[in-house]
Amino acid sequence: MDTRRDPELPGLLLRTERDALIPLLRSRPGGDFAIGTCCTGWTVRDVLAHCSAALMRVVEGRFEKGVFSPESNDRDIAERADWPDGRIVDELERGMTEAGPVIAAAGHGKLDVIAFGEWVHAGDVREAFGEPGAYEGDGLPHVLALLGGLTRASGARPLLARLDGHDTPFVLGADSPEPAVYTGAAATLVRLLTGRAVTGARYELTGAEEADLVFLT
């Protein structure tokens, strides 16, 4: 697997997800934005407010001390508490459109994880809505292409991922002659790497426990 960074990939992921998520959000009634998500204490609206705020920080270059901490995230959500739902969706659409070039230009891919996190949170929203394939869709191939570099940069547990429908294994995490081995669906792997529930999923994992694989929550 080629693990060299493609600086355009995060922006491509964001735009791909934008084209899937924004029409879905605009089609849902207002009450759906109050549905709880797998992110403890956050509704769909809260997740979207967090996502749009994070992307606009990237677009505008606002990275003050403590940015993206739980406290910073809560402040971003609170600042949007009086916004109509549509304004949050509009901001999210703008962020997903404009953040790519900034992420591409960031040294050593230090902002690439933001694009991945946005895609995962889009999955959280789809799951809250009861949509099928929450962590799949057109963005998944781009996610798989990003994961090698992201998990390596984070020092994640070494893992050889044998994914359904892929002939070539994916190598994730730090270099190791004896990585753990995952066999199963790509979407289930994403859930494991981000601490999402895998109830009922069929997969095999040897050489590690589920909790060992989490590198982003």
N, CA, C and O of each residue as an XYZ file, in Angstrom:
868
protein
N       0.852     -1.205      0.000
C       0.000      0.000      0.000
C       0.882      1.248      0.000
O       1.826      1.318      0.788
N       0.611      2.222     -0.845
C       1.361      3.459     -0.929
C       0.879      4.407      0.163
O      -0.277      4.830      0.147
N       1.757      4.748      1.117
C       1.353      5.577      2.249
C       1.839      7.019      2.118
O       1.729      7.787      3.074
N       2.373      7.404      0.958
C       2.782      8.781      0.774
C       1.562      9.694      0.806
O       0.494      9.335      0.309
N       1.728     10.874      1.392
C       0.610     11.789      1.553
C       0.215     12.413      0.225
O       1.065     12.870     -0.540
N      -1.084     12.426     -0.036
C      -1.662     13.173     -1.149
C      -2.318     14.405     -0.539
O      -3.362     14.276      0.101
N      -1.745     15.598     -0.712
C      -2.284     16.782     -0.041
C      -3.690     17.159     -0.486
O      -4.393     17.875      0.227
N      -4.107     16.685     -1.656
C      -5.439     17.023     -2.149
C      -6.521     16.085     -1.615
O      -7.711     16.354     -1.772
N      -6.114     15.005     -0.994
C      -7.078     13.980     -0.585
C      -8.049     14.452      0.501
O      -9.242     14.168      0.394
N      -7.592     15.162      1.545
C      -8.567     15.626      2.539
C      -9.653     16.523      1.953
O     -10.826     16.396      2.302
N      -9.260     17.425      1.067
C     -10.257     18.295      0.438
C     -11.227     17.510     -0.418
O     -12.423     17.803     -0.440
N     -10.717     16.510     -1.126
C     -11.583     15.656     -1.930
C     -12.574     14.917     -1.048
O     -13.752     14.802     -1.388
N     -12.097     14.416      0.085
C     -12.988     13.736      1.025
C     -14.075     14.676      1.515
O     -15.246     14.299      1.557
N     -13.704     15.889      1.884
C     -14.690     16.846      2.391
C     -15.729     17.196      1.331
O     -16.922     17.260      1.628
N     -15.289     17.420      0.117
C     -16.248     17.782     -0.934
C     -17.159     16.611     -1.291
O     -18.345     16.793     -1.568
N     -16.589     15.412     -1.279
C     -17.401     14.220     -1.550
C     -18.470     14.056     -0.483
O     -19.628     13.769     -0.787
N     -18.071     14.241      0.772
C     -19.035     14.106      1.866
C     -20.046     15.247      1.854
O     -21.217     15.046      2.176
N     -19.602     16.429      1.489
C     -20.524     17.569      1.371
C     -21.674     17.227      0.425
O     -22.838     17.489      0.731
N     -21.346     16.650     -0.706
C     -22.366     16.365     -1.723
C     -23.351     15.297     -1.274
O     -24.464     15.219     -1.793
N     -22.948     14.477     -0.313
C     -23.859     13.458      0.218
C     -24.641     13.971      1.426
O     -25.842     13.728      1.545
N     -23.950     14.681      2.321
C     -24.550     15.043      3.606
C     -25.468     16.250      3.527
O     -26.558     16.225      4.099
N     -25.063     17.298      2.841
C     -25.846     18.545      2.871
C     -27.263     18.340      2.328
O     -28.211     18.817      2.951
N     -27.452     17.652      1.192
C     -28.835     17.418      0.753
C     -29.643     16.617      1.777
O     -30.836     16.862      1.957
N     -28.992     15.658      2.449
C     -29.693     14.887      3.477
C     -30.154     15.810      4.603
O     -31.300     15.725      5.045
N     -29.274     16.684      5.063
C     -29.632     17.587      6.160
C     -30.760     18.521      5.757
O     -31.661     18.785      6.554
N     -30.722     19.018      4.541
C     -31.760     19.960      4.104
C     -33.111     19.273      3.912
O     -34.146     19.937      3.854
N     -33.101     17.957      3.817
C     -34.352     17.226      3.623
C     -35.028     16.826      4.937
O     -36.173     16.373      4.935
N     -34.316     16.994      6.064
C     -34.847     16.504      7.338
C     -35.645     17.590      8.054
O     -35.299     18.768      7.968
N     -36.706     17.207      8.756
C     -37.471     18.185      9.538
C     -36.663     18.687     10.727
O     -35.725     18.030     11.178
N     -37.038     19.856     11.226
C     -36.288     20.476     12.300
C     -36.141     19.612     13.537
O     -35.113     19.661     14.213
N     -37.172     18.812     13.840
C     -37.111     17.975     15.026
C     -35.982     16.963     15.007
O     -35.510     16.535     16.060
N     -35.545     16.578     13.814
C     -34.479     15.585     13.708
C     -33.135     16.116     14.194
O     -32.246     15.338     14.541
N     -32.988     17.445     14.220
C     -31.727     18.015     14.679
C     -31.575     17.904     16.193
O     -30.491     18.144     16.726
N     -32.644     17.544     16.885
C     -32.593     17.367     18.342
C     -32.354     15.918     18.741
O     -32.287     15.615     19.932
N     -32.226     15.018     17.772
C     -31.977     13.607     18.068
C     -30.584     13.453     18.677
O     -29.633     14.102     18.242
N     -30.474     12.595     19.677
C     -29.182     12.325     20.292
C     -28.289     11.499     19.379
O     -28.775     10.763     18.520
N     -26.992     11.627     19.570
C     -26.015     10.888     18.770
C     -25.144     10.025     19.681
O     -25.301     10.030     20.902
N     -24.224      9.285     19.064
C     -23.296      8.467     19.834
C     -22.250      9.312     20.547
O     -21.529      8.794     21.400
N     -22.149     10.586     20.225
C     -21.233     11.502     20.915
C     -21.925     11.957     22.201
O     -22.909     12.696     22.156
N     -21.417     11.521     23.319
C     -22.097     11.693     24.601
C     -22.506     13.144     24.849
O     -21.675     14.052     24.842
N     -23.817     13.340     25.071
C     -24.340     14.659     25.390
C     -24.612     15.546     24.204
O     -25.120     16.656     24.367
N     -24.283     15.083     23.001
C     -24.457     15.911     21.811
C     -25.618     15.423     20.965
O     -25.749     14.230     20.688
N     -26.465     16.370     20.556
C     -27.512     16.102     19.574
C     -26.927     16.198     18.169
O     -25.763     16.555     17.990
N     -27.745     15.877     17.184
C     -27.331     16.072     15.795
C     -26.921     17.522     15.570
O     -25.888     17.787     14.954
N     -27.707     18.441     16.055
C     -27.392     19.865     15.894
C     -26.031     20.195     16.507
O     -25.242     20.928     15.910
N     -25.755     19.657     17.696
C     -24.474     19.920     18.346
C     -23.307     19.390     17.510
O     -22.292     20.067     17.346
N     -23.462     18.187     16.990
C     -22.404     17.616     16.148
C     -22.159     18.490     14.934
O     -21.013     18.770     14.582
N     -23.234     18.921     14.297
C     -23.098     19.754     13.102
C     -22.476     21.107     13.435
O     -21.658     21.622     12.673
N     -22.863     21.683     14.576
C     -22.282     22.961     14.988
C     -20.790     22.812     15.251
O     -19.996     23.670     14.864
N     -20.416     21.732     15.904
C     -18.997     21.450     16.138
C     -18.246     21.310     14.820
O     -17.163     21.870     14.651
N     -18.823     20.566     13.892
C     -18.168     20.334     12.603
C     -18.016     21.624     11.813
O     -16.951     21.891     11.256
N     -19.069     22.422     11.762
C     -18.990     23.655     10.980
C     -18.013     24.631     11.617
O     -17.274     25.320     10.913
N     -18.006     24.696     12.945
C     -17.079     25.596     13.630
C     -15.635     25.183     13.395
O     -14.778     26.028     13.136
N     -15.362     23.884     13.484
C     -13.999     23.399     13.287
C     -13.501     23.734     11.882
O     -12.362     24.171     11.712
N     -14.342     23.533     10.888
C     -13.933     23.819      9.518
C     -13.725     25.315      9.284
O     -12.808     25.702      8.560
N     -14.558     26.153      9.881
C     -14.376     27.585      9.706
C     -13.134     28.085     10.428
O     -12.525     29.066     10.002
N     -12.758     27.436     11.495
C     -11.479     27.772     12.130
C     -10.333     27.493     11.151
O      -9.384     28.270     11.047
N     -10.440     26.380     10.444
C      -9.418     26.053      9.449
C      -9.421     27.088      8.333
O      -8.373     27.622      7.972
N     -10.588     27.367      7.794
C     -10.694     28.310      6.678
C     -10.145     29.680      7.062
O      -9.470     30.327      6.262
N     -10.433     30.122      8.286
C     -10.055     31.466      8.722
C      -8.733     31.505      9.476
O      -8.277     32.579      9.869
N      -8.110     30.340      9.685
C      -6.822     30.280     10.368
C      -6.884     30.664     11.831
O      -5.943     31.268     12.345
N      -7.960     30.334     12.510
C      -8.128     30.681     13.928
C      -7.757     29.476     14.797
O      -8.587     28.605     15.061
N      -6.511     29.443     15.231
C      -5.997     28.314     16.018
C      -5.394     28.828     17.327
O      -4.198     28.678     17.580
N      -6.231     29.423     18.134
C      -5.752     29.941     19.404
C      -5.408     28.800     20.360
O      -5.713     27.639     20.086
N      -4.781     29.130     21.465
C      -4.401     28.131     22.447
C      -5.625     27.355     22.928
O      -6.654     27.944     23.260
N      -5.504     26.033     22.961
C      -6.603     25.186     23.438
C      -7.637     24.859     22.382
O      -8.660     24.248     22.692
N      -7.391     25.258     21.123
C      -8.366     24.995     20.071
C      -8.581     23.494     19.909
O      -7.639     22.708     20.008
N      -9.817     23.109     19.660
C     -10.255     21.724     19.473
C     -10.229     20.907     20.762
O     -10.418     19.692     20.719
N     -10.002     21.540     21.892
C     -10.147     20.861     23.180
C     -11.640     20.706     23.474
O     -12.453     21.385     22.846
N     -12.023     19.840     24.402
C     -13.448     19.725     24.740
C     -14.070     21.061     25.132
O     -15.214     21.346     24.781
N     -13.310     21.877     25.860
C     -13.831     23.171     26.288
C     -14.035     24.098     25.094
O     -15.042     24.801     25.011
N     -13.075     24.095     24.172
C     -13.200     24.913     22.967
C     -14.377     24.457     22.118
O     -15.126     25.278     21.588
N     -14.535     23.148     21.991
C     -15.656     22.613     21.212
C     -16.993     23.021     21.815
O     -17.920     23.393     21.095
N     -17.087     22.950     23.143
C     -18.337     23.331     23.808
C     -18.634     24.814     23.598
O     -19.793     25.196     23.434
N     -17.593     25.653     23.602
C     -17.811     27.084     23.364
C     -18.292     27.328     21.941
O     -19.176     28.154     21.712
N     -17.712     26.611     20.987
C     -18.143     26.771     19.602
C     -19.621     26.414     19.442
O     -20.368     27.105     18.750
N     -20.023     25.337     20.085
C     -21.428     24.918     20.010
C     -22.329     25.953     20.668
O     -23.379     26.305     20.131
N     -21.908     26.445     21.849
C     -22.713     27.437     22.576
C     -22.864     28.726     21.775
O     -23.918     29.360     21.819
N     -21.821     29.120     21.044
C     -21.892     30.341     20.239
C     -22.936     30.249     19.136
O     -23.403     31.269     18.628
N     -23.302     29.026     18.766
C     -24.272     28.814     17.692
C     -25.641     28.401     18.221
O     -26.511     27.994     17.451
N     -25.829     28.505     19.523
C     -27.067     28.021     20.142
C     -28.304     28.733     19.618
O     -29.377     28.133     19.543
N     -28.171     30.003     19.256
C     -29.332     30.771     18.792
C     -29.474     30.795     17.274
O     -30.384     31.428     16.737
N     -28.577     30.108     16.592
C     -28.649     30.097     15.125
C     -29.787     29.194     14.648
O     -30.037     28.154     15.258
N     -30.474     29.566     13.584
C     -31.389     28.606     12.947
C     -30.596     27.399     12.430
O     -29.417     27.521     12.099
N     -31.246     26.247     12.366
C     -30.568     25.050     11.872
C     -29.972     25.286     10.485
O     -28.862     24.838     10.197
N     -30.700     25.979      9.644
C     -30.240     26.211      8.281
C     -28.947     26.993      8.220
O     -28.137     26.784      7.316
N     -28.741     27.893      9.171
C     -27.502     28.679      9.173
C     -26.305     27.773      9.506
O     -25.221     27.939      8.948
N     -26.509     26.831     10.404
C     -25.434     25.886     10.720
C     -25.113     25.026      9.506
O     -23.944     24.784      9.204
N     -26.147     24.565      8.812
C     -25.927     23.753      7.611
C     -25.210     24.576      6.544
O     -24.323     24.069      5.858
N     -25.597     25.853      6.404
C     -24.923     26.716      5.431
C     -23.444     26.866      5.762
O     -22.596     26.795      4.872
N     -23.133     27.072      7.038
C     -21.736     27.226      7.454
C     -20.972     25.936      7.223
O     -19.823     25.961      6.782
N     -21.605     24.810      7.518
C     -20.963     23.520      7.295
C     -20.657     23.320      5.815
O     -19.571     22.865      5.457
N     -21.613     23.661      4.958
C     -21.387     23.524      3.518
C     -20.218     24.392      3.067
O     -19.386     23.953      2.274
N     -20.157     25.604      3.563
C     -19.041     26.484      3.190
C     -17.710     25.893      3.665
O     -16.735     25.872      2.913
N     -17.671     25.419      4.900
C     -16.443     24.860      5.431
C     -15.971     23.648      4.653
O     -14.779     23.505      4.383
N     -16.897     22.776      4.291
C     -16.536     21.579      3.546
C     -16.058     21.916      2.141
O     -15.319     21.148      1.524
N     -16.481     23.061      1.645
C     -16.074     23.514      0.313
C     -14.712     24.201      0.340
O     -13.902     24.008     -0.566
N     -14.456     24.997      1.370
C     -13.297     25.883      1.368
C     -12.107     25.397      2.186
O     -11.012     25.937      2.030
N     -12.275     24.408      3.044
C     -11.178     24.007      3.940
C     -10.092     23.206      3.237
O      -8.951     23.186      3.700
N     -10.415     22.548      2.136
C      -9.463     21.659      1.479
C      -8.123     22.290      1.156
O      -7.094     21.720      1.519
N      -8.080     23.445      0.488
C      -6.787     24.047      0.154
C      -5.945     24.394      1.380
O      -4.720     24.279      1.339
N      -6.588     24.817      2.471
C      -5.847     25.136      3.694
C      -5.238     23.872      4.286
O      -4.083     23.870      4.712
N      -6.021     22.799      4.310
C      -5.511     21.531      4.825
C      -4.372     21.027      3.950
O      -3.374     20.514      4.456
N      -4.521     21.172      2.638
C      -3.477     20.718      1.718
C      -2.162     21.436      1.970
O      -1.089     20.842      1.860
N      -2.250     22.720      2.310
C      -1.047     23.531      2.485
C      -0.405     23.368      3.855
O       0.725     23.810      4.065
N      -1.106     22.744      4.783
C      -0.567     22.591      6.133
C       0.629     21.645      6.127
O       0.574     20.577      5.517
N       1.689     22.026      6.791
C       2.904     21.224      6.797
C       2.716     19.862      7.426
O       2.053     19.723      8.454
N       3.308     18.851      6.795
C       3.340     17.482      7.318
C       1.940     16.893      7.534
O       1.775     15.961      8.321
N       0.949     17.428      6.847
C      -0.395     16.864      6.964
C      -1.016     17.018      8.330
O      -1.847     16.202      8.729
N      -0.622     18.066      9.067
C      -1.060     18.168     10.463
C      -2.556     18.433     10.606
O      -3.108     18.242     11.690
N      -3.229     18.871      9.528
C      -4.668     19.111      9.603
C      -5.482     18.032      8.894
O      -6.710     18.115      8.852
N      -4.815     17.019      8.334
C      -5.535     15.978      7.593
C      -6.587     15.291      8.454
O      -7.650     14.906      7.967
N      -6.274     15.142      9.748
C      -7.194     14.425     10.636
C      -8.533     15.143     10.756
O      -9.542     14.511     11.069
N      -8.561     16.446     10.513
C      -9.829     17.179     10.601
C     -10.799     16.688      9.537
O     -11.986     16.518      9.814
N     -10.308     16.458      8.324
C     -11.185     15.945      7.270
C     -11.733     14.572      7.643
O     -12.912     14.289      7.430
N     -10.879     13.724      8.196
C     -11.336     12.405      8.627
C     -12.384     12.539      9.727
O     -13.421     11.876      9.690
N     -12.109     13.400     10.706
C     -13.069     13.580     11.793
C     -14.411     14.092     11.323
O     -15.449     13.682     11.844
N     -14.407     14.988     10.339
C     -15.660     15.492      9.789
C     -16.452     14.363      9.138
O     -17.669     14.274      9.299
N     -15.748     13.498      8.401
C     -16.424     12.378      7.747
C     -17.009     11.417      8.779
O     -18.119     10.916      8.602
N     -16.269     11.159      9.847
C     -16.773     10.273     10.893
C     -18.011     10.876     11.549
O     -18.993     10.173     11.787
N     -17.967     12.173     11.840
C     -19.140     12.808     12.448
C     -20.336     12.806     11.497
O     -21.479     12.714     11.945
N     -20.086     12.904     10.198
C     -21.198     12.761      9.248
C     -21.827     11.378      9.387
O     -23.045     11.228      9.298
N     -20.987     10.376      9.607
C     -21.497      9.032      9.866
C     -22.301      8.968     11.156
O     -23.318      8.278     11.227
N     -21.843      9.688     12.176
C     -22.593      9.737     13.435
C     -23.999     10.307     13.209
O     -24.977      9.831     13.785
N     -24.075     11.329     12.363
C     -25.375     11.943     12.066
C     -26.257     10.974     11.290
O     -27.440     10.824     11.593
N     -25.679     10.318     10.291
C     -26.475      9.354      9.521
C     -26.988      8.233     10.425
O     -28.132      7.795     10.302
N     -26.136      7.782     11.322
C     -26.574      6.716     12.224
C     -27.699      7.197     13.135
O     -28.654      6.460     13.382
N     -27.594      8.418     13.631
C     -28.658      8.974     14.474
C     -29.977      9.066     13.713
O     -31.049      8.879     14.289
N     -29.893      9.354     12.424
C     -31.095      9.428     11.588
C     -31.624      8.045     11.203
O     -32.725      7.933     10.664
N     -30.850      6.993     11.474
C     -31.262      5.659     11.057
C     -30.987      5.376      9.597
O     -31.587      4.473      9.013
N     -30.076      6.148      8.995
C     -29.722      5.932      7.591
C     -28.820      4.706      7.460
O     -27.978      4.479      8.329
N     -28.970      3.912      6.405
C     -28.094      2.751      6.212
C     -26.688      3.180      5.816
O     -26.480      4.267      5.276
N     -25.722      2.297      6.098
C     -24.342      2.552      5.675
C     -23.771      3.831      6.241
O     -23.191      4.629      5.505
N     -23.926      4.041      7.550
C     -23.529      5.315      8.159
C     -22.081      5.675      7.885
O     -21.772      6.830      7.595
N     -21.188      4.695      7.975
C     -19.749      4.964      7.808
C     -19.240      4.334      6.510
O     -18.171      3.725      6.469
N     -20.025      4.497      5.471
C     -19.659      3.984      4.150
C     -19.818      5.119      3.133
O     -19.465      6.262      3.424
N     -20.336      4.818      1.966
C     -20.590      5.854      0.972
C     -19.383      6.174      0.109
O     -18.346      5.515      0.186
N     -19.544      7.202     -0.715
C     -18.532      7.551     -1.708
C     -17.230      8.038     -1.078
O     -16.180      7.988     -1.719
N     -17.284      8.506      0.163
C     -16.070      8.990      0.805
C     -15.181      7.900      1.361
O     -14.013      8.154      1.652
N     -15.702      6.684      1.517
C     -14.934      5.626      2.176
C     -13.606      5.323      1.491
O     -12.607      5.168      2.194
N     -13.531      5.229      0.160
C     -12.214      4.982     -0.452
C     -11.183      6.057     -0.116
O     -10.002      5.755      0.056
N     -11.625      7.304     -0.022
C     -10.711      8.380      0.340
C     -10.257      8.228      1.799
O      -9.102      8.497      2.128
N     -11.166      7.801      2.655
C     -10.817      7.563      4.058
C      -9.754      6.472      4.166
O      -8.775      6.624      4.897
N      -9.945      5.389      3.449
C      -8.979      4.294      3.499
C      -7.609      4.763      3.020
O      -6.581      4.334      3.542
N      -7.602      5.646      2.024
C      -6.329      6.166      1.527
C      -5.654      7.081      2.547
O      -4.429      7.200      2.548
N      -6.427      7.723      3.405
C      -5.875      8.606      4.426
C      -5.391      7.872      5.663
O      -4.479      8.339      6.346
N      -5.991      6.734      5.957
C      -5.799      6.120      7.268
C      -4.367      5.701      7.553
O      -3.932      5.764      8.703
N      -3.618      5.273      6.536
C      -2.246      4.858      6.786
C      -1.435      5.977      7.425
O      -0.793      5.780      8.457
N      -1.471      7.150      6.805
C      -0.724      8.281      7.326
C      -1.259      8.785      8.653
O      -0.482      9.140      9.538
N      -2.575      8.821      8.804
C      -3.169      9.322     10.042
C      -2.825      8.440     11.235
O      -2.457      8.941     12.298
N      -2.944      7.129     11.059
C      -2.668      6.231     12.184
C      -1.182      6.173     12.494
O      -0.792      6.015     13.650
N      -0.361      6.298     11.479
C       1.083      6.306     11.710
C       1.493      7.568     12.472
O       2.289      7.501     13.408
N       0.949      8.714     12.069
C       1.286      9.974     12.731
C       0.844      9.988     14.188
O       1.484     10.621     15.026
N      -0.239      9.299     14.490
C      -0.763      9.282     15.856
C      -0.093      8.220     16.724
O      -0.346      8.152     17.926
N       0.768      7.383     16.114
C       1.386      6.298     16.868
C       0.419      5.196     17.239
O       0.591      4.531     18.260
N      -0.603      4.999     16.410
C      -1.622      3.995     16.698
C      -1.043      2.586     16.672
O       0.031      2.347     16.119
N      -1.763      1.675     17.271
C      -1.349      0.277     17.345
C      -1.104     -0.273     15.938
O      -1.961     -0.096     15.072
N       0.026     -0.929     15.675
C       0.274     -1.522     14.353
C      -0.822     -2.520     13.990
O      -1.191     -3.371     14.798
N      -1.332     -2.408     12.779
C      -2.452     -3.249     12.367
C      -2.352     -3.559     10.885
O      -2.106     -2.677     10.062
N      -2.546     -4.816     10.564
C      -2.688     -5.249      9.178
C      -4.168     -5.498      8.947
O      -4.758     -6.388      9.560
N      -4.768     -4.712      8.062
C      -6.213     -4.785      7.839
C      -6.505     -5.495      6.525
O      -6.154     -5.001      5.454
N      -7.140     -6.643      6.611
C      -7.572     -7.390      5.431
C      -9.063     -7.100      5.245
O      -9.917     -7.682      5.914
N      -9.344     -6.195      4.328
C     -10.702     -5.680      4.192
C     -11.482     -6.421      3.122
O     -10.952     -6.757      2.063
N     -12.735     -6.668      3.415
C     -13.621     -7.318      2.452
C     -13.622     -6.518      1.144
O     -13.788     -5.298      1.148
N     -13.432     -7.235      0.019
C     -13.471     -6.594     -1.281
C     -12.167     -5.956     -1.711
O     -12.113     -5.333     -2.771
N     -11.116     -6.093     -0.921
C      -9.809     -5.522     -1.257
C      -8.774     -6.645     -1.297
O      -8.633     -7.403     -0.337
N      -8.067     -6.744     -2.388
C      -7.063     -7.795     -2.533
C      -5.797     -7.511     -1.735
O      -5.143     -8.439     -1.259
N      -5.448     -6.238     -1.587
C      -4.212     -5.852     -0.918
C      -4.500     -5.395      0.505
O      -5.360     -4.537      0.703
N      -3.808     -5.941      1.502
C      -4.029     -5.501      2.887
C      -3.615     -4.047      3.083
O      -2.763     -3.524      2.365
N      -4.231     -3.412      4.062
C      -3.882     -2.051      4.449
C      -3.014     -2.124      5.699
O      -3.338     -2.851      6.638
N      -1.920     -1.380      5.716
C      -1.025     -1.349      6.862
C      -1.276     -0.045      7.621
O      -1.104      1.041      7.069
N      -1.676     -0.154      8.865
C      -2.021      1.007      9.678
C      -1.124      1.081     10.900
O      -0.587      0.070     11.352
N      -0.968      2.287     11.430
C      -0.234      2.464     12.671
C       1.267      2.440     12.500
O       1.794      2.526     11.391
N       1.935      2.322     13.623
C       3.395      2.323     13.648
C       3.943      1.067     12.984
O       3.256      0.048     12.910
N       5.188      1.141     12.500
C       5.833     -0.017     11.883
C       6.062     -1.101     12.928
O       6.450     -0.820     14.062
N       5.820     -2.328     12.531
C       6.028     -3.450     13.441
C       6.136     -4.733     12.627
O       5.399     -4.909     11.656
N       7.050     -5.641     13.010
C       7.123     -6.924     12.309
C       5.977     -7.861     12.688
O       5.739     -8.859     12.008
N       5.270     -7.542     13.765
C       4.176     -8.404     14.228
C       2.941     -7.561     14.549
O       2.578     -7.420     15.716
N       2.303     -7.010     13.541
C       1.108     -6.194     13.802
C      -0.086     -7.066     14.181
O      -0.117     -8.263     13.897
N      -1.053     -6.447     14.821
C      -2.341     -7.106     14.983
C      -2.969     -7.245     13.600
O      -2.589     -6.543     12.663
N      -3.932     -8.156     13.479
C      -4.558     -8.419     12.184
C      -6.073     -8.292     12.323
O      -6.690     -8.916     13.185
N      -6.650     -7.471     11.458
C      -8.105     -7.307     11.375
C      -8.580     -7.874     10.056
O      -7.963     -7.639      9.017
N      -9.680     -8.624     10.088
C     -10.308     -9.141      8.873
C     -11.800     -8.842      8.943
O     -12.486     -9.281      9.866
N     -12.298     -8.092      7.963
C     -13.719     -7.770      7.974
C     -14.011     -6.563      7.108
O     -13.214     -6.193      6.246
N     -15.150     -5.958      7.342
C     -15.615     -4.830      6.533
C     -14.868     -3.550      6.888
O     -14.468     -3.349      8.034
N     -14.686     -2.695      5.896
C     -14.004     -1.422      6.119
C     -14.783     -0.536      7.089
O     -14.186      0.122      7.940
N     -16.098     -0.514      6.968
C     -16.894      0.342      7.843
C     -16.763     -0.083      9.302
O     -16.751      0.761     10.197
N     -16.666     -1.379      9.541
C     -16.481     -1.862     10.907
C     -15.113     -1.460     11.437
O     -14.975     -1.124     12.613
N     -14.104     -1.493     10.578
C     -12.776     -1.047     10.989
C     -12.814      0.426     11.390
O     -12.217      0.807     12.396
N     -13.503      1.248     10.621
C     -13.624      2.663     10.971
C     -14.260      2.808     12.343
O     -13.815      3.621     13.153
N     -15.287      2.035     12.604
C     -15.932      2.089     13.919
C     -14.939      1.733     15.025
O     -14.908      2.393     16.064
N     -14.135      0.702     14.810
C     -13.158      0.295     15.818
C     -12.108      1.379     16.043
O     -11.739      1.662     17.182
N     -11.633      1.979     14.967
C     -10.583      2.985     15.077
C     -11.069      4.258     15.758
O     -10.264      5.027     16.283
N     -12.371      4.483     15.753
C     -12.921      5.715     16.321
C     -13.781      5.467     17.553
O     -14.458      6.379     18.027
N     -13.765      4.262     18.071
C     -14.484      3.965     19.295
C     -15.983      3.923     19.160
O     -16.697      4.087     20.149
N     -16.482      3.705     17.947
C     -17.924      3.581     17.744
C     -18.368      2.132     17.986
O     -17.555      1.208     17.935
N     -19.649      1.951     18.245
C     -20.176      0.626     18.545
C     -20.081     -0.286     17.331
O     -20.299      0.143     16.199
N     -19.751     -1.558     17.583
C     -19.675     -2.558     16.520
C     -20.623     -3.714     16.800
O     -20.409     -4.828     16.323
N     -21.659     -3.450     17.566
C     -22.604     -4.493     17.949
C     -23.177     -5.196     16.723
O     -23.711     -4.554     15.818
N     -23.061     -6.515     16.703
C     -23.612     -7.320     15.623
C     -22.725     -7.451     14.402
O     -23.042     -8.216     13.490
N     -21.620     -6.722     14.363
C     -20.726     -6.796     13.203
C     -19.907     -8.083     13.252
O     -19.539     -8.558     14.326
N     -19.630     -8.636     12.079
C     -18.834     -9.857     11.985
C     -17.434     -9.497     11.489
O     -17.269     -8.953     10.398
N     -16.436     -9.808     12.305
C     -15.047     -9.534     11.945
C     -14.137    -10.382     12.827
O     -14.576    -10.968     13.816
N     -12.864    -10.435     12.450
C     -11.863    -11.126     13.252
C     -10.759    -10.141     13.617
O     -10.332     -9.339     12.787
N     -10.307    -10.208     14.853
C      -9.215     -9.368     15.324
C      -8.291    -10.215     16.184
O      -8.707    -10.763     17.204
N      -7.045    -10.318     15.769
C      -6.066    -11.094     16.526
C      -4.882    -10.200     16.876
O      -4.495     -9.324     16.103
N      -4.322    -10.435     18.043
C      -3.141     -9.690     18.461
C      -3.423     -8.365     19.122
O      -2.491     -7.618     19.420
N      -4.687     -8.047     19.361
C      -5.056     -6.782     20.013
C      -6.484     -6.884     20.520
O      -7.252     -7.738     20.076
N      -6.828     -6.020     21.441
C      -8.203     -5.862     21.899
C      -8.841     -4.685     21.153
O      -8.139     -3.822     20.626
N     -10.154     -4.661     21.116
C     -10.852     -3.578     20.420
C     -10.370     -2.206     20.882
O     -10.115     -1.328     20.059
N     -10.246     -2.020     22.193
C      -9.878     -0.715     22.736
C      -8.476     -0.291     22.303
O      -8.170      0.901     22.269
N      -7.628     -1.256     21.975
C      -6.258     -0.937     21.561
C      -6.207     -0.188     20.243
O      -5.232      0.512     19.973
N      -7.239     -0.320     19.414
C      -7.205      0.245     18.066
C      -7.661      1.690     18.003
O      -7.416      2.365     17.003
N      -8.320      2.183     19.048
C      -8.907      3.520     18.991
C      -7.810      4.568     18.923
O      -6.929      4.610     19.781
N      -7.866      5.424     17.890
C      -6.906      6.525     17.811
C      -7.592      7.875     17.674
O      -6.933      8.912     17.738
N      -8.917      7.876     17.485
C      -9.666      9.123     17.380
C     -11.069      8.869     17.889
O     -11.698      7.874     17.527
N     -11.566      9.776     18.739
C     -12.923      9.609     19.263
C     -13.748     10.856     18.975
O     -14.923     10.916     19.336
